[in-house]
Amino acid sequence: MNHVTYKIVQHDGGWAYTVNGVFSETFASHAAALTAARRAAAEQRTPGRTEMIEYETADGKWHTETASGSDRPETDVEDKR
């Protein structure tokens, strides 16, 4: 199972959370960024529906797979403040 960590950081004159180097929107306060990160982490753990997905790879081939709605990552929020 995958593990995703949301990290609270100072960003662009305010606060944000980052996941694998990608930043969220900027929040005016640390508390607002922490609340948003906790909400996003909880939503990512929430199971969904199992569905068929289609996608094209870089070599132009199309693939069809079943995406399990119960295959959710473990998440946590890291706040070193």
Secondary structure, DSSP 4 states (H G I P E B T S, - for coil): --EEEEEEEEETTEEEEEETTEE---BSSHHHHHHHHHHHHHHHHS----EEEEEE-TTS-EEEEEE-TT---EEEEE---
